[in-house]
Amino acid sequence: MPVIEHLTQRSPKVSVDELLGGFYPSPRFGEVSFDSYRPDPQQPSQTAAVTKLREFATAVNEPEPSGFRKLFGGRKPASRAGIYLDGGFGVGKTHLLASLWHASSGSKSFGTFVEYTNLVGALTFRKTVEALSGYSLVCIDEFELDDPGDTVLMSRLMRELADAGVKLAATSNTLPGSLGDGRFAAQDFQREIQVLADQFEVARIDGDDYRHRGLPQAPEAIDDAALRDRIDSFSAGVLAEDDFSDLLRHLADVHPSRYRQLLDGVDAVAWHNVETITEQSVALRFVVLADRLYDRDVPIMASGTTFDNLFTPEMMGGGYMKKYYRAVSRLTALARQGSDVAS
């Protein structure tokens, strides 16, 4: 028999150690490696990126020379603290970043850009620096600058971690020198953006970008009676059932750094009366939840509007369009799984 719970009744309390303990690749990338990556023969930059990352893993695993070793023949220090994988959606950047994490020894962390900014919000900037400075590698997936505050914050964080000897690795759809374009007056923050760019050697990964693929076809919309039938057919495990508008309100009361724990033990979710989100702050918060659901491969059953209409046309064409396209793609994939679970 299934167990019905409600995300709106969960308010997870998370310690610092628990927060940091959650910074590892999702189950989708839990066992990937450089050998399991399959580069496109038509895209030599993909093979070149693997080579660069293997070399970077060696740099992470071998301490920089110091003292007499540095003066007399020790390994030449790396010129940059980090490596930055730039390329479109679906070319395997996260696979390669997770492979680097698995290939590296010592203390290390793996999270999305949003998770790191949320970590600072939960711990404070200084405590985050203190916690991460003891790591040998910090991996940042989906690096993106959403506002001036994030720009200054991440500029300082990357600089302090690099000064502490931490190796950095990041993925993004945007070159580091162009971060922030279309989101805010990035020209006013060129110094901070340049500080970020200076930390990384860029490895370009070519391939088809999501903008040329369009959005995947969403499952047909269903009404609440059909959703009830699907919920009743869910056979085992924990199903989190909520009204969509109630869930959106609840997310405002749970720090995004805790969304991973909010979903602990959940095998599927069911949302009643999904509707288009019209407020940007609510939409961006919901994108974080979508990412955590996708990380955990949680099927979604939902009534109301389809996920390709979840965000307004203005949002889908604005400065955060990459976030929203990614969220719609991921939610649609999970909705298809939800249809299969209930069939």
Buried (B, 14 or more C-beta within 10 A) or exposed (E): EBEEBBBBEBEBEBEEEEBBEBBBBBEBBEEBEBEEBEBBEEBEBBBBBBEBBEEBBEBBBEEBBEEEEEEEEBEEEBEBBBBBBBBBBEBBBBBBBBBBBBBBEEEBBBBBBBBBBBBBBBBEBEEBBEBBBEBBBBBBBBBBBBBBEBBBBBBBBBBBBBEBEBBBBBBBBBBBBBBBBEBBEBEEBEEBBEBBBBBBEBBBBBBEEBEEEEBBEBBEBBEEEBBBEBBEEBEEEBBBBBBBBBBBEBBEEBBBBBBBBBBEEBBBBBBBBBEEBEEBEBBBBBBBBBBBBBBBEBBBBBBBBBBBBBBBEEBBEBBBBBBBBBBBBBBBBBBBBBBEBBE
